[in-house]
């Protein structure tokens, strides 16, 4: 059995980031996914408990901010709505090999605000703080997108 040597195209060989390394934006994806899974597990547990107490499946989609079931449903929906946006930004950053302290800082703020938004919603906290968290997230996503598109990748 003969093993062939694989060579990378010149463009990939010049990337400053090891294609196999985990960057801060990629760790953000991991955190985002794990948090989404945790919320889904919590939502399932609350749904099962609700049904076990004789509750109706119709209650799952009934808007009621006082209901943990409804708040978890909304948090899960928010996470599913926002994950593709964050994944798109990370894709742009990764394929263009855009890295740096500004990128890492914006990602850290985005993920922190995303988690904070979820926790405020789950606990039924002040919607004003949830809105502030959402505005911070949006600002981070817009900034990351601009940096991903405008900033020259190293070696270019």
VEXMI-317446 format. One record per residue (C-alpha): x, y, z; residue number from 1. Coordinates in pm, 1 decimal. Layout:
<atoms>
<atom><X>X</X><Y>Y</Y><Z>Z</Z><guti>NUM</guti></atom>
...
</atoms>
This chain:
<atoms>
<atom><X>0.0</X><Y>0.0</Y><Z>0.0</Z><guti>1</guti></atom>
<atom><X>145.7</X><Y>331.4</Y><Z>-105.0</Z><guti>2</guti></atom>
<atom><X>46.4</X><Y>655.0</Y><Z>68.0</Z><guti>3</guti></atom>
<atom><X>26.9</X><Y>962.1</Y><Z>-151.8</Z><guti>4</guti></atom>
<atom><X>151.9</X><Y>1293.1</Y><Z>-26.2</Z><guti>5</guti></atom>
<atom><X>-114.1</X><Y>1562.8</Y><Z>-32.3</Z><guti>6</guti></atom>
<atom><X>-10.2</X><Y>1919.1</Y><Z>-99.4</Z><guti>7</guti></atom>
<atom><X>-219.1</X><Y>2223.2</Y><Z>-26.9</Z><guti>8</guti></atom>
<atom><X>-292.8</X><Y>2476.0</Y><Z>-297.4</Z><guti>9</guti></atom>
<atom><X>-66.4</X><Y>2781.3</Y><Z>-271.4</Z><guti>10</guti></atom>
<atom><X>-352.0</X><Y>2993.6</Y><Z>-133.0</Z><guti>11</guti></atom>
<atom><X>-409.1</X><Y>2759.2</Y><Z>163.2</Z><guti>12</guti></atom>
<atom><X>-37.9</X><Y>2716.3</Y><Z>225.1</Z><guti>13</guti></atom>
<atom><X>-10.9</X><Y>3093.5</Y><Z>274.9</Z><guti>14</guti></atom>
<atom><X>-288.8</X><Y>3118.9</Y><Z>531.4</Z><guti>15</guti></atom>
<atom><X>-153.6</X><Y>3260.1</Y><Z>859.2</Z><guti>16</guti></atom>
<atom><X>-398.8</X><Y>3049.6</Y><Z>1059.1</Z><guti>17</guti></atom>
<atom><X>-361.0</X><Y>2674.6</Y><Z>1075.1</Z><guti>18</guti></atom>
<atom><X>-678.2</X><Y>2543.8</Y><Z>906.3</Z><guti>19</guti></atom>
<atom><X>-711.0</X><Y>2291.4</Y><Z>1186.7</Z><guti>20</guti></atom>
<atom><X>-677.1</X><Y>2537.5</Y><Z>1476.2</Z><guti>21</guti></atom>
<atom><X>-970.3</X><Y>2658.1</Y><Z>1684.2</Z><guti>22</guti></atom>
<atom><X>-1004.0</X><Y>3035.0</Y><Z>1670.1</Z><guti>23</guti></atom>
<atom><X>-1205.0</X><Y>3248.4</Y><Z>1911.9</Z><guti>24</guti></atom>
<atom><X>-1489.8</X><Y>3284.1</Y><Z>1657.6</Z><guti>25</guti></atom>
<atom><X>-1499.4</X><Y>2905.0</Y><Z>1617.2</Z><guti>26</guti></atom>
<atom><X>-1503.3</X><Y>2857.4</Y><Z>1995.1</Z><guti>27</guti></atom>
<atom><X>-1795.8</X><Y>3101.5</Y><Z>1990.6</Z><guti>28</guti></atom>
<atom><X>-1976.7</X><Y>2861.4</Y><Z>1755.4</Z><guti>29</guti></atom>
<atom><X>-1909.7</X><Y>2575.3</Y><Z>1998.1</Z><guti>30</guti></atom>
<atom><X>-2045.0</X><Y>2776.6</Y><Z>2292.7</Z><guti>31</guti></atom>
<atom><X>-2348.0</X><Y>2889.1</Y><Z>2089.9</Z><guti>32</guti></atom>
<atom><X>-2429.3</X><Y>2530.6</Y><Z>1987.7</Z><guti>33</guti></atom>
<atom><X>-2380.3</X><Y>2389.7</Y><Z>2337.9</Z><guti>34</guti></atom>
<atom><X>-2598.8</X><Y>2664.6</Y><Z>2486.8</Z><guti>35</guti></atom>
<atom><X>-2870.0</X><Y>2594.4</Y><Z>2228.2</Z><guti>36</guti></atom>
<atom><X>-2858.0</X><Y>2223.1</Y><Z>2311.6</Z><guti>37</guti></atom>
<atom><X>-2880.3</X><Y>2301.9</Y><Z>2684.6</Z><guti>38</guti></atom>
<atom><X>-3186.0</X><Y>2523.3</Y><Z>2628.2</Z><guti>39</guti></atom>
<atom><X>-3353.0</X><Y>2251.9</Y><Z>2416.3</Z><guti>40</guti></atom>
<atom><X>-3288.9</X><Y>1993.1</Y><Z>2690.4</Z><guti>41</guti></atom>
<atom><X>-3431.9</X><Y>2230.8</Y><Z>2951.5</Z><guti>42</guti></atom>
<atom><X>-3731.8</X><Y>2301.1</Y><Z>2727.6</Z><guti>43</guti></atom>
<atom><X>-3793.6</X><Y>1928.3</Y><Z>2684.6</Z><guti>44</guti></atom>
<atom><X>-3772.9</X><Y>1872.9</Y><Z>3059.8</Z><guti>45</guti></atom>
<atom><X>-4022.9</X><Y>2152.1</Y><Z>3126.0</Z><guti>46</guti></atom>
<atom><X>-4255.5</X><Y>2019.7</Y><Z>2853.1</Z><guti>47</guti></atom>
<atom><X>-4242.0</X><Y>1666.5</Y><Z>2993.6</Z><guti>48</guti></atom>
<atom><X>-4311.1</X><Y>1797.2</Y><Z>3345.1</Z><guti>49</guti></atom>
<atom><X>-4599.0</X><Y>2007.9</Y><Z>3208.6</Z><guti>50</guti></atom>
<atom><X>-4756.3</X><Y>1707.1</Y><Z>3036.3</Z><guti>51</guti></atom>
<atom><X>-4697.7</X><Y>1481.9</Y><Z>3339.0</Z><guti>52</guti></atom>
<atom><X>-4895.8</X><Y>1728.0</Y><Z>3553.9</Z><guti>53</guti></atom>
<atom><X>-5188.4</X><Y>1701.4</Y><Z>3312.3</Z><guti>54</guti></atom>
<atom><X>-5107.5</X><Y>2007.1</Y><Z>3104.3</Z><guti>55</guti></atom>
<atom><X>-5205.6</X><Y>2025.5</Y><Z>2740.2</Z><guti>56</guti></atom>
<atom><X>-4972.9</X><Y>2021.7</Y><Z>2438.8</Z><guti>57</guti></atom>
<atom><X>-5174.7</X><Y>2324.4</Y><Z>2318.7</Z><guti>58</guti></atom>
<atom><X>-5005.3</X><Y>2526.2</Y><Z>2595.2</Z><guti>59</guti></atom>
<atom><X>-4667.3</X><Y>2492.9</Y><Z>2421.4</Z><guti>60</guti></atom>
<atom><X>-4744.7</X><Y>2765.3</Y><Z>2170.5</Z><guti>61</guti></atom>
<atom><X>-4966.5</X><Y>2985.5</Y><Z>2383.8</Z><guti>62</guti></atom>
<atom><X>-4805.4</X><Y>3325.8</Y><Z>2443.1</Z><guti>63</guti></atom>
<atom><X>-4774.8</X><Y>3380.5</Y><Z>2817.2</Z><guti>64</guti></atom>
<atom><X>-4470.0</X><Y>3565.1</Y><Z>2950.0</Z><guti>65</guti></atom>
<atom><X>-4544.7</X><Y>3434.2</Y><Z>3300.0</Z><guti>66</guti></atom>
<atom><X>-4496.4</X><Y>3076.4</Y><Z>3176.5</Z><guti>67</guti></atom>
<atom><X>-4147.4</X><Y>2923.1</Y><Z>3187.5</Z><guti>68</guti></atom>
<atom><X>-4258.9</X><Y>2693.9</Y><Z>2906.4</Z><guti>69</guti></atom>
<atom><X>-4336.6</X><Y>2991.4</Y><Z>2680.6</Z><guti>70</guti></atom>
<atom><X>-4018.6</X><Y>3179.6</Y><Z>2775.5</Z><guti>71</guti></atom>
<atom><X>-3803.2</X><Y>2872.1</Y><Z>2700.9</Z><guti>72</guti></atom>
<atom><X>-3983.4</X><Y>2825.5</Y><Z>2370.0</Z><guti>73</guti></atom>
<atom><X>-3903.7</X><Y>3187.3</Y><Z>2277.6</Z><guti>74</guti></atom>
<atom><X>-3539.3</X><Y>3153.5</Y><Z>2388.2</Z><guti>75</guti></atom>
<atom><X>-3499.5</X><Y>2842.3</Y><Z>2175.2</Z><guti>76</guti></atom>
<atom><X>-3656.7</X><Y>3022.8</Y><Z>1877.9</Z><guti>77</guti></atom>
<atom><X>-3426.6</X><Y>3324.1</Y><Z>1931.1</Z><guti>78</guti></atom>
<atom><X>-3121.9</X><Y>3098.3</Y><Z>1935.9</Z><guti>79</guti></atom>
<atom><X>-3227.7</X><Y>2918.5</Y><Z>1617.5</Z><guti>80</guti></atom>
<atom><X>-3292.3</X><Y>3254.5</Y><Z>1447.4</Z><guti>81</guti></atom>
<atom><X>-2954.7</X><Y>3399.1</Y><Z>1545.4</Z><guti>82</guti></atom>
<atom><X>-2724.4</X><Y>3100.7</Y><Z>1495.9</Z><guti>83</guti></atom>
<atom><X>-2721.5</X><Y>3125.9</Y><Z>1112.5</Z><guti>84</guti></atom>
<atom><X>-2625.8</X><Y>3493.9</Y><Z>1132.0</Z><guti>85</guti></atom>
<atom><X>-2334.0</X><Y>3420.9</Y><Z>1361.6</Z><guti>86</guti></atom>
<atom><X>-2229.8</X><Y>3118.3</Y><Z>1154.0</Z><guti>87</guti></atom>
<atom><X>-2228.6</X><Y>3335.1</Y><Z>841.4</Z><guti>88</guti></atom>
<atom><X>-2000.2</X><Y>3590.9</Y><Z>1003.3</Z><guti>89</guti></atom>
<atom><X>-1766.2</X><Y>3319.0</Y><Z>1132.2</Z><guti>90</guti></atom>
<atom><X>-1759.5</X><Y>3163.9</Y><Z>785.0</Z><guti>91</guti></atom>
<atom><X>-1654.5</X><Y>3496.6</Y><Z>630.0</Z><guti>92</guti></atom>
<atom><X>-1389.4</X><Y>3554.4</Y><Z>895.2</Z><guti>93</guti></atom>
<atom><X>-1253.7</X><Y>3201.0</Y><Z>863.1</Z><guti>94</guti></atom>
<atom><X>-1232.4</X><Y>3174.9</Y><Z>484.8</Z><guti>95</guti></atom>
<atom><X>-1073.0</X><Y>3519.5</Y><Z>464.2</Z><guti>96</guti></atom>
<atom><X>-838.4</X><Y>3436.4</Y><Z>755.6</Z><guti>97</guti></atom>
<atom><X>-936.1</X><Y>3757.1</Y><Z>934.8</Z><guti>98</guti></atom>
<atom><X>-817.7</X><Y>3740.8</Y><Z>1294.8</Z><guti>99</guti></atom>
<atom><X>-707.7</X><Y>3974.7</Y><Z>1568.8</Z><guti>100</guti></atom>
<atom><X>-785.2</X><Y>4123.9</Y><Z>1905.3</Z><guti>101</guti></atom>
<atom><X>-1077.5</X><Y>4328.8</Y><Z>1769.1</Z><guti>102</guti></atom>
<atom><X>-1238.9</X><Y>4018.7</Y><Z>1618.3</Z><guti>103</guti></atom>
<atom><X>-1185.1</X><Y>3812.5</Y><Z>1934.0</Z><guti>104</guti></atom>
<atom><X>-1319.7</X><Y>4092.6</Y><Z>2155.3</Z><guti>105</guti></atom>
<atom><X>-1631.4</X><Y>4142.0</Y><Z>1942.8</Z><guti>106</guti></atom>
<atom><X>-1695.3</X><Y>3767.0</Y><Z>1945.6</Z><guti>107</guti></atom>
<atom><X>-1656.4</X><Y>3752.9</Y><Z>2325.7</Z><guti>108</guti></atom>
<atom><X>-1897.5</X><Y>4043.7</Y><Z>2370.0</Z><guti>109</guti></atom>
<atom><X>-2144.0</X><Y>3890.8</Y><Z>2120.4</Z><guti>110</guti></atom>
<atom><X>-2147.5</X><Y>3548.2</Y><Z>2286.0</Z><guti>111</guti></atom>
<atom><X>-2172.2</X><Y>3702.5</Y><Z>2634.1</Z><guti>112</guti></atom>
<atom><X>-2463.6</X><Y>3923.3</Y><Z>2524.6</Z><guti>113</guti></atom>
<atom><X>-2629.0</X><Y>3622.2</Y><Z>2354.2</Z><guti>114</guti></atom>
<atom><X>-2608.6</X><Y>3415.1</Y><Z>2674.0</Z><guti>115</guti></atom>
<atom><X>-2720.9</X><Y>3710.6</Y><Z>2886.7</Z><guti>116</guti></atom>
<atom><X>-3017.9</X><Y>3768.7</Y><Z>2654.5</Z><guti>117</guti></atom>
<atom><X>-3124.6</X><Y>3406.4</Y><Z>2696.8</Z><guti>118</guti></atom>
<atom><X>-3086.1</X><Y>3410.3</Y><Z>3075.1</Z><guti>119</guti></atom>
<atom><X>-3285.1</X><Y>3733.3</Y><Z>3110.2</Z><guti>120</guti></atom>
<atom><X>-3559.7</X><Y>3583.9</Y><Z>2896.6</Z><guti>121</guti></atom>
<atom><X>-3563.9</X><Y>3250.5</Y><Z>3084.2</Z><guti>122</guti></atom>
<atom><X>-3582.7</X><Y>3417.8</Y><Z>3422.9</Z><guti>123</guti></atom>
<atom><X>-3848.2</X><Y>3664.9</Y><Z>3308.9</Z><guti>124</guti></atom>
<atom><X>-3616.6</X><Y>3956.8</Y><Z>3378.3</Z><guti>125</guti></atom>
<atom><X>-3665.2</X><Y>4315.7</Y><Z>3268.4</Z><guti>126</guti></atom>
<atom><X>-3730.6</X><Y>4326.3</Y><Z>2891.5</Z><guti>127</guti></atom>
<atom><X>-3532.5</X><Y>4652.7</Y><Z>2873.7</Z><guti>128</guti></atom>
<atom><X>-3213.2</X><Y>4461.2</Y><Z>2958.7</Z><guti>129</guti></atom>
<atom><X>-3305.6</X><Y>4198.4</Y><Z>2701.6</Z><guti>130</guti></atom>
<atom><X>-3341.2</X><Y>4473.6</Y><Z>2441.1</Z><guti>131</guti></atom>
<atom><X>-3005.6</X><Y>4625.1</Y><Z>2538.7</Z><guti>132</guti></atom>
<atom><X>-2847.3</X><Y>4282.2</Y><Z>2503.1</Z><guti>133</guti></atom>
<atom><X>-3005.1</X><Y>4243.3</Y><Z>2159.5</Z><guti>134</guti></atom>
<atom><X>-2874.3</X><Y>4583.2</Y><Z>2047.4</Z><guti>135</guti></atom>
<atom><X>-2523.2</X><Y>4489.6</Y><Z>2167.3</Z><guti>136</guti></atom>
<atom><X>-2543.4</X><Y>4161.7</Y><Z>1974.0</Z><guti>137</guti></atom>
<atom><X>-2657.3</X><Y>4337.6</Y><Z>1659.5</Z><guti>138</guti></atom>
<atom><X>-2376.7</X><Y>4591.4</Y><Z>1689.9</Z><guti>139</guti></atom>
<atom><X>-2122.0</X><Y>4311.5</Y><Z>1725.4</Z><guti>140</guti></atom>
<atom><X>-2259.6</X><Y>4121.3</Y><Z>1425.2</Z><guti>141</guti></atom>
<atom><X>-2258.3</X><Y>4431.9</Y><Z>1206.6</Z><guti>142</guti></atom>
<atom><X>-1905.1</X><Y>4520.5</Y><Z>1317.9</Z><guti>143</guti></atom>
<atom><X>-1779.6</X><Y>4164.7</Y><Z>1259.4</Z><guti>144</guti></atom>
<atom><X>-1941.9</X><Y>4159.4</Y><Z>916.0</Z><guti>145</guti></atom>
<atom><X>-1782.9</X><Y>4490.2</Y><Z>818.3</Z><guti>146</guti></atom>
<atom><X>-1441.5</X><Y>4369.0</Y><Z>939.8</Z><guti>147</guti></atom>
<atom><X>-1484.6</X><Y>4038.6</Y><Z>754.5</Z><guti>148</guti></atom>
<atom><X>-1563.5</X><Y>4216.2</Y><Z>428.6</Z><guti>149</guti></atom>
<atom><X>-1342.7</X><Y>4525.4</Y><Z>444.2</Z><guti>150</guti></atom>
<atom><X>-1033.2</X><Y>4414.8</Y><Z>631.3</Z><guti>151</guti></atom>
<atom><X>-750.8</X><Y>4276.1</Y><Z>420.0</Z><guti>152</guti></atom>
<atom><X>-650.8</X><Y>3925.7</Y><Z>515.6</Z><guti>153</guti></atom>
<atom><X>-286.2</X><Y>3879.9</Y><Z>616.6</Z><guti>154</guti></atom>
<atom><X>-63.5</X><Y>3808.8</Y><Z>318.8</Z><guti>155</guti></atom>
<atom><X>-294.4</X><Y>3983.2</Y><Z>71.1</Z><guti>156</guti></atom>
</atoms>
